[in-house]
Amino acid sequence: MALEREREYYESLKEDLLRHHEGQFAVIHADQLLGTYTTFDEALAAGVRAYGTQPFLIQEVAEKAGEIQHPALTVGMLYAPP
C-alpha cells in the first residue's frame, strides 16, 4: 500500500503530535517528520519544496482525521506540460 511506512511512522508519533500540534498538518516522508503546518496548503508547499515529486504524507493531526488525496501528485502530473 502506498505510503504505508509514512502512516506507520505517523501512528508512532501521534500521541505526541496530538499533545502539541492538534489541528495542524504533519508532513512525513519515510521515517522523517518534516514539520507541522497550520494549513494544508502550507504543508503541501513545504512537502513539494523538500521532496519534489517523491511521495510524502500530509496528515491532519487529529484523533480521527480524514484523508485528502491529490491524484495529480500521486501519478506525477504536478509538472505535466499544459
N, C-alpha and C positions, 0 to 999 in steps of 0.2 A: 504494500500500500504506500502511495506517495506520502512523503513527509512523516512517516511513522517514527523515525528517530527523533525528529523535532517535537512531535507530540508527546513522546515518552519523556523527553527532557523537560518540556513544559510541565508535565504532571509532577516531575520530581521537584520543581521549583514552585509549584502552585501555591502551597501554603504560605511561603514567604512573600510571594508576589501579591497574594490577596491581602496580606497584612500591611504592605507598604505601597502598593500600586493598583488597588482595586479600581476598576472603571477605565484603566488605561489599556493600551495595546502593546503587547510584547512582540518583539521581532527576534526570531530564533532561526539559526542555521546550524545544522548538525548538532553538536553539543555546546553551542555558544549562544548566550543571550546578548544580542547587540545592544538592546536597551528597551525602555518602555516610553511610550509617547501618548500625548493627550488625545490625539485624533488618529483615525485610521489613515487619513491622507499623509500625516506626518510620518507614521510608521512605514507606509508604503514607500514614500520618498527616501527614507533612511535605508530601507532594505535594498532598494534598487541601486542607490549610491554605493552601498557596501558590497553587494553580491551580484549586481548586474542581472543577467538572465538566469543565474543559478536559482534553483528552487529554495524558498525560505518560507517560514511560517509566520503569519501575523495572527496572534491570538488575543482576543479580548480577555483581560484579566477579570474574571467573574466566577462566582460559584458555579453557575451554569451558563456558559457562553455559547452563542450561536457561531456558525462558521460562515465566513464570507469568502467566496471564491471568485477569482478573476480569470476566466478561461484564457484570455489573451496572454497572461503571464505564464500560465501552465504550459501552453503549447508553443511558447517562444515567439508570439506575434507582437510583442511590445515594440520591436524595432522594424516591423514589416513595412515595406515601401507602400505608399498610398496607391 
